[in-house]
């Protein structure tokens, strides 16, 4: 008898619908494209330069390669197919339950320039914690773009900064959106871990339609994912009212694993010939939630707990919510057979909000007991302040205008001179949204008065809270400078 243990169990169903003759033609076309050189938009200013002619090495990854690993998240798929790309998984680190840091060549997330159809993609609004991968930086949220919406990915690692600037030190990743028509593709996937948790249901759908009779199209993508949490924590020795500190708890009270999450995304890609040029547009909307965990607060931590509310301590939870919006509109065409132009405008916005649950602000109960020395345990619990509430948020938006002209000049040699002229204007705004007063106040009155802890009068909660808030504010000040950058 043999026993097999699987880390993950997954069942997936993929489908594609179209006319039989069209499927055969498209399959034949796809096989033919495998045998010819692909044109890359990275590594050169020449629009018709193939990957083999580029002066820098470029990784070309098509949709088939992205889907071979069975992943439904773009970040995970790229990690399995793109060299030097890492999509680390972190827990108990605030926003990392939603925004997993994506790094290239081991450098910071914000040192990788991400493009969509050759246009700059905006960054996420929340900075990574300094104790995690990508700490202190805000990279691009790779998972905001549905995997099913992609036709392929190009990765430029060497020489990227020389062509794209200092925000491409690690490299450039260009995500090419699907432009197929008259073909419906999709998938449904279910999976869970060997421990019986982390049940995940994913579904995606893509469909393209022709616009007019001159090669216009619009391609639509929809993706949905719902995942339960996982927990690999063990029993702790923090103790409780009935269990002495240093003794194993009766049950697992910490949380260490993937957060319970839900993700919905809609994307589009379109182009419409107009006169001698082409009007194009692409963009999308995604919404994501994740219920993550904090560090467990032991019952005897005077500065963090009130035993009249949580007699055995508590595990705070962070309800993360994020929204991402992007839209690009442009027009490109030929001035003459040797010269082309491209004018575009791109807008991107990322919002992040978090609400704390199953928590408290210990200074509320401390202030109440100080003003009401004879209060009962029930009175203290009733006046200990809210146990959940909005804790704050972040906003980032970016607007970019581009105008490019590319062409060749014949100087009488075997190879012409390639010329590229361009201008860009970019404006970025960053904002921190304050949370409810109870998320940071020193007591209900929020004054400078010091109050002793309810559980240990030797602990001055005001001083503890003041130090924590001061450290938090200083940390935010180093990150949350409103940036308005203009390039001409």
C-alpha positions as CSV (number, residue, x, y, z in Angstrom):
1,X,0.0,0.0,0.0
2,X,1.4,3.4,-1.0
3,X,0.7,6.7,0.5
4,X,1.0,10.0,-1.3
5,X,0.9,13.4,0.4
6,X,0.0,16.5,-1.7
7,X,0.8,20.0,-0.6
8,X,-2.1,21.3,-2.7
9,X,-5.0,19.6,-4.4
10,X,-6.5,21.4,-7.3
11,X,-9.0,20.6,-10.0
12,X,-9.2,22.9,-13.0
13,X,-11.5,23.0,-16.1
14,X,-10.6,25.1,-19.1
15,X,-12.7,25.7,-22.1
16,X,-12.8,27.6,-25.4
17,X,-15.7,28.1,-27.8
18,X,-15.8,29.3,-31.4
19,X,-16.6,28.0,-34.9
20,X,-14.7,24.7,-35.6
21,X,-13.1,26.1,-38.7
22,X,-11.9,29.2,-36.8
23,X,-10.5,27.1,-34.0
24,X,-8.4,25.1,-36.5
25,X,-7.2,28.2,-38.2
26,X,-6.3,29.9,-35.0
27,X,-4.4,26.8,-33.7
28,X,-2.5,26.6,-37.0
29,X,-1.7,30.3,-36.7
30,X,-0.5,30.0,-33.1
31,X,1.8,27.1,-34.1
32,X,3.2,29.1,-37.0
33,X,3.9,32.1,-34.7
34,X,6.0,29.8,-32.5
35,X,8.4,29.3,-35.4
36,X,9.0,32.9,-36.3
37,X,10.7,35.8,-34.5
38,X,8.5,37.8,-32.3
39,X,8.6,41.6,-32.4
40,X,9.4,43.2,-29.0
41,X,8.5,46.7,-27.8
42,X,11.3,46.5,-25.2
43,X,15.1,47.0,-25.5
44,X,14.9,49.2,-28.6
45,X,13.4,52.4,-29.9
46,X,12.7,50.7,-33.3
47,X,9.1,49.5,-33.5
48,X,9.8,46.5,-35.8
49,X,12.9,45.2,-34.1
50,X,12.7,41.5,-33.3
51,X,13.9,40.0,-30.0
52,X,16.9,38.4,-31.6
53,X,18.1,41.7,-32.9
54,X,17.8,43.5,-29.6
55,X,21.1,44.7,-28.0
56,X,19.7,43.5,-24.6
57,X,18.4,40.0,-23.7
58,X,14.6,39.9,-23.6
59,X,12.5,37.1,-22.1
60,X,9.4,36.5,-24.2
61,X,6.6,34.6,-22.4
62,X,3.4,33.9,-24.2
63,X,0.0,33.0,-22.6
64,X,0.5,29.3,-23.1
65,X,3.7,29.4,-21.0
66,X,2.0,31.5,-18.3
67,X,-0.8,29.0,-17.9
68,X,1.4,25.8,-17.9
69,X,2.0,26.0,-14.1
70,X,-1.7,26.0,-13.3
71,X,-1.6,29.2,-11.4
72,X,-4.4,31.7,-11.6
73,X,-2.5,34.7,-10.2
74,X,-0.2,36.7,-12.5
75,X,2.5,37.1,-9.9
76,X,2.7,33.4,-9.2
77,X,2.7,32.5,-12.8
78,X,5.6,34.9,-13.6
79,X,7.6,33.6,-10.7
80,X,7.3,30.1,-12.2
81,X,8.3,31.2,-15.7
82,X,10.4,34.4,-15.6
83,X,14.0,34.2,-14.4
84,X,15.0,36.5,-11.6
85,X,11.3,37.3,-10.8
86,X,10.2,36.7,-7.2
87,X,6.7,37.0,-5.8
88,X,7.3,36.6,-2.1
89,X,4.5,35.5,0.3
90,X,4.3,37.3,3.7
91,X,1.9,37.1,6.6
92,X,1.1,39.2,9.6
93,X,2.5,42.3,7.9
94,X,-0.5,44.5,7.4
95,X,-1.0,45.3,3.7
96,X,1.1,42.4,2.4
97,X,-2.0,40.3,2.8
98,X,-3.2,42.2,-0.3
99,X,-0.1,43.5,-2.0
100,X,2.5,40.9,-2.3
101,X,5.9,42.4,-3.2
102,X,7.1,41.6,-6.7
103,X,10.9,41.9,-7.2
104,X,13.2,41.4,-10.1
105,X,16.9,40.5,-9.7
106,X,16.6,40.8,-5.9
107,X,16.1,44.6,-6.0
108,X,13.3,46.7,-4.5
109,X,9.8,46.4,-6.0
110,X,9.8,50.1,-7.0
111,X,13.0,49.6,-9.1
112,X,11.1,47.5,-11.6
113,X,9.2,49.5,-14.3
114,X,5.9,47.8,-15.2
115,X,4.3,48.6,-18.6
116,X,0.9,47.6,-20.0
117,X,0.9,47.5,-23.8
118,X,4.1,49.6,-23.6
119,X,2.6,52.3,-21.4
120,X,3.6,53.0,-17.8
121,X,1.6,51.2,-15.1
122,X,1.0,53.1,-11.8
123,X,2.3,51.9,-8.4
124,X,0.3,50.7,-5.4
125,X,-0.6,53.2,-2.6
126,X,0.8,51.3,0.5
127,X,4.4,51.0,1.4
128,X,5.9,47.7,2.5
129,X,6.9,47.3,6.1
130,X,10.7,47.7,6.7
131,X,10.8,44.1,8.2
132,X,9.5,42.4,5.0
133,X,10.6,42.0,1.4
134,X,10.5,45.3,-0.3
135,X,10.2,47.2,2.9
136,X,10.0,51.0,2.5
137,X,9.0,50.8,-1.1
138,X,5.7,50.8,-3.1
139,X,5.9,48.6,-6.2
140,X,3.3,47.7,-8.8
141,X,0.4,45.5,-7.8
142,X,0.9,42.6,-10.2
143,X,-2.2,40.7,-9.2
144,X,-4.5,43.6,-10.0
145,X,-4.3,42.5,-13.7
146,X,-6.2,39.3,-14.5
147,X,-3.9,36.6,-15.9
148,X,-6.6,35.6,-18.5
149,X,-6.4,39.1,-20.0
150,X,-2.8,38.7,-21.2
151,X,-1.5,37.7,-24.5
152,X,2.1,37.6,-23.3
153,X,4.8,39.1,-21.2
154,X,8.2,40.6,-22.1
155,X,11.0,41.0,-19.5
156,X,14.0,43.2,-20.0
157,X,16.6,42.8,-17.3
158,X,20.0,44.1,-18.6
159,X,20.5,47.6,-19.7
160,X,17.0,48.7,-18.8
161,X,18.0,51.8,-16.7
162,X,20.0,53.2,-19.7
163,X,16.8,53.3,-21.8
164,X,14.0,53.7,-19.3
165,X,15.5,55.7,-16.4
166,X,16.3,55.2,-12.8
167,X,13.0,53.5,-11.9
168,X,14.0,50.6,-14.2
169,X,17.2,49.7,-12.4
170,X,16.0,46.1,-11.9
171,X,14.4,45.8,-15.3
172,X,11.2,46.3,-17.3
173,X,8.2,44.1,-17.5
174,X,5.7,44.7,-20.3
175,X,2.3,43.1,-20.1
176,X,0.7,42.7,-23.5
177,X,-3.1,42.4,-23.3
178,X,-5.1,39.9,-25.3
179,X,-6.3,41.2,-28.7
180,X,-8.1,38.0,-30.0
181,X,-11.6,38.2,-31.5
182,X,-14.5,35.7,-32.0
183,X,-13.0,33.3,-29.5
184,X,-14.3,32.6,-25.9
185,X,-11.8,31.1,-23.5
186,X,-12.1,30.5,-19.8
187,X,-11.4,28.3,-16.8
188,X,-12.8,27.2,-13.5
189,X,-10.4,25.9,-10.8
190,X,-10.8,24.5,-7.3
191,X,-8.1,23.7,-4.8
192,X,-7.3,23.2,-1.2
193,X,-4.2,22.4,0.9
194,X,-3.3,19.0,2.3
195,X,-4.3,20.3,5.7
196,X,-7.9,20.7,4.6
197,X,-7.9,24.5,4.6
198,X,-7.3,27.3,2.1
199,X,-10.2,26.3,-0.2
200,X,-9.9,28.4,-3.3
201,X,-12.3,28.8,-6.2
202,X,-11.1,30.7,-9.3
203,X,-12.9,31.5,-12.5
204,X,-11.9,33.5,-15.6
205,X,-13.6,34.4,-18.9
206,X,-12.2,36.2,-22.0
207,X,-14.1,37.1,-25.2
208,X,-13.1,39.2,-28.1
209,X,-15.4,41.0,-30.6
210,X,-14.7,42.7,-33.9
211,X,-15.4,46.4,-34.3
212,X,-16.2,47.4,-37.9
213,X,-14.8,45.8,-41.0
214,X,-11.3,47.2,-41.0
215,X,-9.6,45.2,-38.2
216,X,-11.0,47.0,-35.1
217,X,-11.6,44.9,-32.0
218,X,-12.5,44.9,-28.3
219,X,-11.4,42.2,-26.0
220,X,-13.0,41.8,-22.5
221,X,-11.7,39.8,-19.5
222,X,-13.3,38.9,-16.2
223,X,-11.7,37.1,-13.3
224,X,-13.0,36.1,-9.9
225,X,-11.2,34.4,-7.0
226,X,-12.4,33.4,-3.5
227,X,-9.9,31.9,-1.0
228,X,-10.3,30.7,2.6
229,X,-7.5,31.3,5.1
230,X,-4.8,28.9,6.0
231,X,-3.2,28.7,9.4
232,X,0.2,27.0,10.3
233,X,0.6,28.4,13.8
234,X,0.9,26.2,16.8
235,X,-0.2,26.4,20.4
236,X,1.4,29.3,22.3
237,X,2.7,29.7,25.8
238,X,1.4,33.2,26.5
239,X,-0.9,32.0,29.2
240,X,-4.4,33.1,30.3
241,X,-6.5,33.5,33.4
242,X,-6.7,29.7,33.8
243,X,-3.4,28.7,32.2
244,X,-0.1,29.8,33.7
245,X,2.3,31.6,31.3
246,X,4.9,29.2,30.0
247,X,2.3,26.4,29.6
248,X,0.9,25.4,26.2
249,X,-2.5,26.9,25.4
250,X,-5.4,24.5,25.0
251,X,-5.9,25.6,21.4
252,X,-4.2,27.4,18.5
253,X,-4.7,31.1,19.1
254,X,-2.2,32.7,16.8
255,X,-2.7,33.1,13.0
256,X,0.1,32.4,10.6
257,X,-0.8,31.8,7.0
258,X,-2.7,33.1,4.0
259,X,-5.5,35.5,4.6
260,X,-9.1,34.9,3.7
261,X,-9.5,36.9,0.5
262,X,-11.7,37.7,-2.5
263,X,-10.7,39.3,-5.8
264,X,-12.7,40.6,-8.8
265,X,-11.3,42.2,-11.9
266,X,-12.6,43.4,-15.2
267,X,-10.2,44.4,-18.1
268,X,-10.6,45.5,-21.7
269,X,-8.3,46.1,-24.7
270,X,-9.5,47.8,-27.9
271,X,-8.4,49.4,-31.1
272,X,-10.3,51.1,-33.9
273,X,-8.8,52.2,-37.3
274,X,-9.6,55.8,-38.0
275,X,-8.4,57.3,-41.3
276,X,-4.7,56.8,-41.6
277,X,-4.2,56.0,-37.9
278,X,-5.6,53.9,-35.1
279,X,-7.5,54.9,-31.9
280,X,-6.7,52.5,-29.1
281,X,-7.7,52.2,-25.4
282,X,-7.2,49.7,-22.6
283,X,-7.7,49.6,-18.9
284,X,-9.6,47.9,-16.1
285,X,-10.9,47.8,-12.6
286,X,-10.1,45.4,-9.7
287,X,-11.4,45.1,-6.2
288,X,-9.9,43.0,-3.5
289,X,-10.4,42.2,0.2
290,X,-8.4,40.2,2.6
291,X,-8.9,39.5,6.3
292,X,-5.5,39.2,7.8
293,X,-4.2,38.7,11.4
294,X,-2.0,40.7,13.7
295,X,0.2,39.4,16.6
296,X,-1.7,37.8,19.4
297,X,-2.1,40.1,22.5
298,X,-1.5,38.1,25.7
299,X,-3.9,38.5,28.5
300,X,-1.2,40.0,30.9
301,X,0.2,42.6,28.4
302,X,-0.9,45.7,30.4
303,X,-0.3,48.2,27.6
304,X,-2.3,46.2,25.0
305,X,-5.1,44.3,26.7
306,X,-8.0,44.9,29.1
307,X,-8.9,41.6,30.8
308,X,-12.4,42.8,31.5
309,X,-13.0,42.7,27.7
310,X,-10.6,39.9,26.6
311,X,-9.9,37.7,29.6
312,X,-7.5,35.4,27.8
313,X,-6.1,37.9,25.4
314,X,-7.1,38.4,21.8
315,X,-6.0,38.1,18.1
316,X,-6.6,41.3,16.3
317,X,-7.7,41.1,12.7
318,X,-7.1,43.5,9.8
319,X,-9.8,43.8,7.2
320,X,-7.9,45.0,4.1
321,X,-9.7,46.5,1.1
322,X,-8.2,47.8,-2.2
323,X,-9.5,49.2,-5.4
324,X,-7.5,49.8,-8.6
325,X,-8.5,51.7,-11.6
326,X,-6.6,52.3,-14.9
327,X,-7.5,53.6,-18.3
328,X,-5.4,54.6,-21.3
329,X,-6.4,56.3,-24.5
330,X,-4.2,57.0,-27.5
331,X,-3.9,57.5,-31.2
332,X,-1.1,56.3,-33.4
333,X,-0.4,56.3,-37.1
334,X,2.1,56.9,-39.9
335,X,3.4,60.3,-41.0
336,X,4.9,58.6,-44.0
337,X,6.3,55.1,-44.7
338,X,9.5,55.9,-42.7
339,X,8.0,57.8,-39.7
340,X,5.3,57.0,-37.1
341,X,3.8,58.8,-34.2
342,X,2.0,57.8,-31.0
343,X,0.1,60.2,-28.7
344,X,-1.4,58.8,-25.5
345,X,-2.8,59.6,-22.0
346,X,-2.8,57.1,-19.1
347,X,-4.5,57.4,-15.8
348,X,-4.1,55.0,-12.8
349,X,-5.4,55.1,-9.3
350,X,-4.9,52.8,-6.3
351,X,-6.8,53.0,-3.0
352,X,-6.1,51.0,0.1
353,X,-8.2,51.0,3.4
354,X,-8.0,48.9,6.4
355,X,-10.4,48.3,9.3
356,X,-9.3,46.7,12.6
357,X,-11.5,44.0,14.1
358,X,-11.5,42.1,17.4
359,X,-9.2,44.7,19.0
360,X,-9.3,47.6,21.5
361,X,-7.6,50.8,22.6
362,X,-6.5,50.0,26.2
363,X,-6.2,53.7,27.0
364,X,-10.1,54.1,26.9
365,X,-10.6,51.7,29.8
366,X,-7.6,53.2,31.7
367,X,-9.1,56.7,31.5
368,X,-12.6,55.5,32.6
369,X,-11.2,53.6,35.6
370,X,-9.1,56.6,36.6
371,X,-12.2,58.9,36.6
372,X,-14.4,56.2,38.2
373,X,-12.2,54.4,40.8
374,X,-15.1,52.2,42.1
375,X,-16.2,50.9,38.7
376,X,-17.1,47.2,38.4
377,X,-15.6,44.9,35.8
378,X,-18.9,45.1,33.8
379,X,-18.7,48.9,33.9
380,X,-15.0,48.9,32.7
381,X,-15.9,46.5,29.9
382,X,-18.8,48.6,28.8
383,X,-16.6,51.8,28.7
384,X,-13.5,50.2,27.1
385,X,-14.2,51.8,23.7
386,X,-15.0,50.2,20.4
387,X,-13.6,46.8,19.5
388,X,-13.4,47.5,15.8
389,X,-13.3,50.5,13.5
390,X,-11.7,52.2,10.4
391,X,-8.0,52.5,10.9
392,X,-6.9,54.6,7.9
393,X,-6.1,54.4,4.3
394,X,-3.8,55.5,1.4
395,X,-4.4,57.0,-2.0
396,X,-2.2,57.2,-5.0
397,X,-3.0,58.4,-8.5
398,X,-0.8,59.0,-11.6
399,X,-1.5,60.8,-14.9
400,X,0.9,60.5,-17.8
401,X,0.8,62.1,-21.2
402,X,3.1,60.9,-23.9
403,X,4.0,62.0,-27.5
404,X,6.5,59.9,-29.5
405,X,7.8,60.2,-33.0
406,X,10.0,57.4,-34.5
407,X,11.6,57.1,-37.9
408,X,14.7,56.5,-40.0
409,X,17.1,58.7,-41.8
410,X,19.0,57.3,-44.8
411,X,22.6,58.5,-44.6
412,X,23.8,56.4,-47.5
413,X,25.1,53.5,-45.5
414,X,23.9,49.9,-45.4
415,X,22.0,50.6,-42.2
416,X,19.9,53.7,-41.7
417,X,19.9,55.9,-38.6
418,X,17.0,55.3,-36.3
419,X,15.6,58.4,-34.6
420,X,13.2,58.6,-31.7
421,X,11.8,61.9,-30.3
422,X,9.4,62.0,-27.4
423,X,8.0,64.2,-24.6
424,X,6.3,63.1,-21.4
425,X,4.3,64.9,-18.7
426,X,3.6,63.0,-15.5
427,X,1.8,64.0,-12.3
428,X,1.6,61.9,-9.2
429,X,-0.4,62.5,-6.0
430,X,-0.2,60.7,-2.7
431,X,-2.5,61.0,0.3
432,X,-2.9,59.4,3.8
433,X,-6.4,59.1,5.1
434,X,-6.7,59.2,8.9
435,X,-8.6,56.6,10.7
436,X,-11.3,56.9,13.4
437,X,-10.2,58.8,16.5
438,X,-10.3,55.6,18.6
439,X,-7.6,54.1,16.4
440,X,-5.0,56.5,17.7
441,X,-6.4,58.5,20.6
442,X,-5.0,58.4,24.2
443,X,-8.3,57.8,25.9
444,X,-11.8,59.0,25.0
445,X,-10.9,62.6,25.9
446,X,-7.6,62.3,23.9
447,X,-5.7,64.6,26.2
448,X,-2.1,64.7,27.4
449,X,-3.2,63.3,30.8
450,X,-1.4,60.1,31.9
451,X,-3.5,57.2,33.1
452,X,-2.3,53.9,34.7
453,X,-3.2,50.6,33.1
454,X,-6.3,48.8,34.2
455,X,-4.5,45.5,34.6
456,X,-1.2,46.9,36.0
457,X,-1.2,50.3,37.6
458,X,2.6,50.5,37.3
459,X,2.2,50.8,33.6
460,X,1.5,54.3,32.3
461,X,-0.6,53.8,29.2
462,X,-0.3,57.4,28.0
463,X,3.5,57.2,27.8
464,X,3.3,53.8,26.1
465,X,0.7,55.1,23.6
466,X,2.6,58.3,23.0
467,X,5.8,56.4,22.1
468,X,3.9,54.1,19.8
469,X,2.1,56.9,18.0
470,X,5.2,59.0,17.8
471,X,7.1,56.1,16.2
472,X,4.2,55.5,13.8
473,X,3.9,59.1,12.8
474,X,7.7,59.4,12.2
475,X,7.5,56.3,10.1
476,X,4.7,57.6,8.0
477,X,6.4,61.0,7.5
478,X,9.3,59.3,5.9
479,X,7.0,57.6,3.4
480,X,4.0,59.8,3.0
481,X,5.4,62.9,1.4
482,X,3.0,64.1,-1.2
483,X,4.9,63.8,-4.5
484,X,4.0,65.9,-7.5
485,X,6.5,65.2,-10.3
486,X,6.4,66.8,-13.7
487,X,8.4,65.8,-16.7
488,X,8.5,67.8,-19.8
